């Protein structure tokens, strides 16, 4: 598997639908904590969300509970936006430690379930993808804090 860093450090429009693989110089526990820190973080500039987290020794799952802050107001103003927000609730991002050799840990993350609504949903758009994506990007940011030489690949 060939690794490369994220282009410009920012996930592209559909990159939240990819599987992400990381090779980091950190322990499995540190990687799980980095994932949890990302989903307990601030999110995007306006695209903020609520998440519930479940962690084990070698895995973690973040479950989307909805928009918060200014992003939640949009759902009140538009029926389409409210429907999108409702279908996104329950979306899950999974993170797992694939292996660790003591020096480097290999882990992966993916959006394992998500909602779809409206015409955009019929075309494959993820409900509230703009709210989910910043938190997934934050995982890479947190892992890079642990190891600036973290290697990242998507598939």
N, C-alpha and C positions, 0 to 999 in steps of 0.2 A: 504494500500500500504506500503510495507516494503522498507525502503531506505538504501542505502549503498554508500560509496564513491567509486570513480573510482579506479580500481585496479592499484596501482602504480601511479595514477594521469594521466595516458595516455590512450587515446582511442585506442582500438584494431583495426585491419585492416578493419573490416566491421561495427564497432560501429557507424559510421556516418549515417548508414541506420536505426538505432534504433530511437525510441522516447525517449527523455530525460525529466525527471521530477525532479524538484528542490523544496526544501522547505528551505527557507532562511529567516533569521531575517533581513529584509530590506523592504523598501516601494516598491510598484509596480514601481514607477518612477525610483528608484535606480536600480531595476532589468532590466528595459528597457535600462537605460544608460550603465549598465554592458554589455548587449548584443551588443550595438552599439560600445562600446570601444573594445570588442573582434574582431569585424569585421572591425574596423578601425586600428587594431593592425598589428603586424609584420608577423603573420603567422608562418610557419615552418622555419627551418634553410635555406633551399633552396626553399621550396614550398610556394612561396609568390603569392598572388592573389589580383585582384582588385574587389571591391564590391560596389554596390550602396545600400543605406539603406533607408528604409521608416519606420517611427515610428509613432505610435499613443499613446494615453494615456495608453493603455493596451496591445499593441502588436507591433511587429516589424518584418520586412522582409528584409533579405539580399539577393541580387540578384548577382550572379556570373557574372563578366564581363571579366574574363580571367586571364591568368597568367601574372606575372610581374617579373622583375629582371632576374636572371639566368634561372628560370623555363621557361620563354618565349623563350629563345634561343633554348631549346630542340624542340620546335614546328617548328622552322625554319630548323632544321637539319634533321627531319624525317617526312615523309608523314603520317605515322601512328600516331605519336605524335601530328601532326598538326590537324588531323581528330578528335582525342580524345579531344583536346583543343576546337575545334569548336563546337563539340556536347555538351560540358559542359556549354558553354555560355548560360546564362538564368536560370541555376539551382537556386533554391530558398531554403533558410533556413528560417523557420518561428519560431517565439518566441511569446508566449502569457502568460499573467497573467491569471491563472485559477481562483484564489480566493485569498483574503487577509483578515485576521481577525484583522488587526491593528498591531499585533506583528510579524506575520509570513506571508510570501507571498509564494504561491504555483504557480509555472510557469512551462511551458513545451516548448520544442524545437524539431523540426524535419526537416529533409530534405524532403520538400514537392514535389519537382520536380527536376529531374536530367536527364542528357543525358546518352546514352549508345552507344558504337561504337565498331566495330571489333568483333573478336572472344571472347575477354574478356567480351564485352557487351552482347553477346549472352548468356554467362555464368552468367550474372547478375552483372558484375562489373560496378561501377559508373564511368563515364568519369570524369577525374581529381579529383577523390576521395582523392588522396594524397595531393591535393591542398585545398580541402574543409575541410577535417578532422581537420587540426591544428586550424582553426578558430572556429570550433564547440567545440574543446577542450578548447580553450581560454575562451569560455563562462563560463564553470565550474571554470576556474582559476579566472576570474573576480568576479564571485559570491562568491567564497571562500575568496577573498579579503574583500568583504563586511561582510561576516560572516564565520569565520573559521569552524563553526559547520554546514555549509550548508549540507543538506542531498540530495543525488543524487541517482536516480534510472533510469535504462533504461528498455525498454520493446520492 
